[in-house]
Amino acid sequence: MRANAVMFSTPMPKIYQTLPPPREELDEVLAYIFIGSSKPTDEDHRRVPMLVRRNKVKRALEWLKLNHVSYADLDISEENLQQYPEDVPPVVIDYRHPPEQKDSENLAVNKSDDDEGTADGPCPYTVHTLTADQLQSSSMKLKTVIAHAVQHLIDGKPALGIGRSSEPESMYNNPQLYPQAFPWLFPYGLGGIGNVNGFKKVSDSVRKKALLMYYDK
């Protein structure tokens, strides 16, 4: 398999020099809708992946600052960390009561108009969301997706635009190219193609072969 890709650098230090971002900035770009017969409880919040554990975030940022060369000058804000509660999501929670599931005029004689549910045992928890797969489904055309995006801007809703450099990144004599483009493969920010800081010199072909074997990353 062969492919070509052009990479441009983005000014991430100008966007976020301090992490984590303030909570009010998350409120501008993130929210989740809870649909159910009653407002969500603390137990409900613990069952969805929307909680932020401050200590975990702090330890992760401290590890990156200590071990990752690109995070050496990162500023960790204790004030911002304390803004994140651990028992409720840090973003806007929009509660919506679900519509009636049954039309009482069309019920069978032996049926009631109560919602069907689980009387005992585990109760399934359904999260309603919109994913990229749904936006890119065969039933939704590209023009429809563009129309949704344009309407989002017309309504004056928040949007984040990130610029890029005018010149593409060079693939030659640039060992930090791949560590910056694929940080999950290079947790220390080192080990890219052309890196000379190893214990011994490794050819580019051997290094590429080793990187391609990172199937479990």
C-alpha positions in Angstrom: 0.0 0.0 0.0 1.3 3.4 -1.0 0.0 6.9 -0.3 1.2 10.5 -0.2 0.5 12.9 2.6 1.4 16.6 3.1 1.8 17.8 6.7 1.5 21.3 8.0 2.4 22.4 11.5 -0.3 24.1 13.6 0.4 26.7 16.3 -0.7 24.6 19.3 1.4 26.5 21.8 -0.4 29.7 20.9 -3.8 28.0 21.4 -3.1 26.2 24.7 0.1 27.0 26.5 -1.7 26.2 29.8 -3.5 22.9 30.5 -6.1 21.9 31.3 -8.2 24.7 29.7 -10.6 26.7 31.9 -14.0 25.0 32.4 -15.9 27.9 30.9 -14.1 27.3 27.6 -15.4 23.7 27.5 -18.9 25.0 28.1 -18.6 27.0 24.9 -17.8 24.0 22.7 -19.2 20.9 24.5 -22.5 19.8 25.9 -24.4 16.6 26.3 -28.1 15.8 26.3 -29.6 13.4 28.8 -32.9 11.8 27.7 -34.9 10.0 30.3 -38.0 9.9 32.5 -36.2 12.0 35.2 -33.2 14.2 35.6 -29.8 12.4 35.8 -28.6 11.5 39.3 -25.0 11.2 40.5 -25.2 7.5 39.8 -26.2 8.1 36.2 -23.3 10.5 35.8 -20.9 7.8 37.0 -22.1 5.5 34.3 -21.3 7.7 31.4 -17.7 8.6 30.3 -18.1 12.3 30.9 -16.5 12.7 34.3 -13.1 14.3 34.8 -10.8 13.0 37.5 -8.6 15.9 38.5 -5.8 13.7 40.0 -5.6 11.5 36.9 -5.4 14.6 34.6 -2.8 16.2 36.8 -0.6 13.1 36.9 -0.8 12.6 33.2 0.2 16.3 32.5 3.0 16.0 35.0 4.3 12.8 33.3 4.2 14.5 29.9 6.0 17.6 31.2 8.7 15.4 32.7 9.1 12.9 29.9 7.9 14.3 26.6 10.2 16.8 25.0 7.3 18.7 23.4 5.6 19.3 26.7 8.7 20.5 28.6 7.5 24.1 28.7 3.9 23.3 29.5 2.2 25.3 32.2 -0.1 23.2 34.5 -2.9 25.3 36.0 -3.9 24.2 39.5 -6.7 26.8 39.4 -8.2 25.3 36.2 -7.9 21.8 37.7 -9.9 22.8 40.7 -12.7 24.0 38.4 -13.4 20.5 37.3 -15.9 18.7 39.6 -15.5 14.9 40.1 -19.1 14.0 40.6 -20.8 15.8 37.6 -19.6 16.4 34.1 -17.7 19.7 33.6 -19.9 20.7 30.6 -23.5 21.9 30.1 -26.1 19.2 30.9 -29.2 19.5 28.8 -32.1 17.4 30.1 -34.9 16.4 27.7 -38.0 14.4 28.7 -38.6 11.7 26.2 -41.8 11.7 24.1 -44.6 9.3 24.8 -43.7 5.9 23.6 -47.2 4.7 23.1 -50.4 6.1 21.6 -53.1 5.4 24.2 -55.8 5.3 21.5 -54.0 2.4 19.7 -53.3 0.2 22.6 -54.4 -3.4 22.7 -57.0 -4.5 25.3 -54.4 -6.2 27.5 -51.9 -3.4 27.3 -51.4 -0.3 29.4 -49.9 3.1 28.6 -47.0 2.7 30.9 -43.5 2.6 29.4 -42.0 -0.8 29.1 -39.0 -1.4 31.3 -37.1 -3.8 33.4 -38.7 -4.9 36.6 -35.6 -6.6 38.1 -32.0 -7.4 37.2 -29.7 -5.1 35.3 -31.2 -2.1 33.5 -29.6 -1.2 30.2 -28.3 2.3 29.9 -28.6 3.9 26.4 -26.4 6.9 25.4 -27.9 9.0 22.6 -25.2 10.7 20.6 -24.2 11.7 17.1 -20.9 10.3 15.8 -18.7 10.9 12.7 -19.9 7.5 11.3 -23.5 8.7 11.4 -22.5 11.9 9.6 -20.6 10.0 7.0 -23.3 7.3 6.5 -24.4 6.4 3.0 -27.9 7.8 3.8 -26.5 11.3 4.4 -25.0 13.1 1.4 -22.1 15.4 1.5 -24.3 18.4 0.7 -26.5 17.6 3.7 -23.5 17.6 6.0 -22.2 20.9 4.6 -25.7 22.4 5.1 -25.7 21.4 8.8 -22.3 23.0 9.2 -23.3 26.2 7.4 -26.5 26.4 9.5 -24.4 26.0 12.6 -22.4 29.1 11.7 -25.4 31.1 10.6 -27.0 30.5 14.0 -24.0 32.1 15.6 -23.0 28.9 17.5 -19.3 28.5 18.7 -16.7 27.2 16.3 -13.0 26.7 16.6 -10.7 27.6 13.7 -7.0 26.6 13.8 -4.6 28.0 11.3 -1.5 26.3 9.9 1.9 27.2 8.6 2.2 28.4 5.0 5.0 25.9 4.2 4.6 22.1 4.5 6.8 20.1 6.9 9.9 18.5 5.4 10.3 14.8 5.6 14.0 15.0 5.3 16.3 15.6 8.3 13.2 16.1 10.5 13.2 13.3 13.2 10.5 15.1 15.1 7.9 15.0 12.3 6.3 11.6 13.1 6.5 12.0 16.9 4.6 15.2 16.6 2.1 13.8 14.1 1.5 10.5 15.9 2.1 11.2 19.7 0.4 7.9 20.8 3.2 6.0 19.0 5.9 8.2 20.6 4.9 8.8 24.2 8.4 10.3 25.0 8.4 12.5 21.8 11.5 10.7 20.6 12.4 7.8 18.3 11.3 9.2 15.0 12.9 8.4 11.7 16.3 9.9 11.6 16.7 10.1 15.3 20.3 9.9 16.4 19.9 9.9 20.2 19.6 6.1 20.5 22.1 3.7 22.0 23.3 2.8 18.5 22.6 3.9 14.9 19.7 2.2 13.3 18.9 2.4 9.6 15.7 4.1 8.4 14.4 0.8 6.9 14.8 -1.1 10.2 13.3 1.8 12.1 10.3 2.0 9.7 9.8 -1.8 10.0 9.8 -1.5 13.8 7.2 1.3 13.8 4.9 -0.6 11.5 4.9 -3.5 14.0 3.2 -1.2 16.6 -0.1 -2.8 15.9 -1.0 -2.9 19.6 -0.6 0.9 20.1 
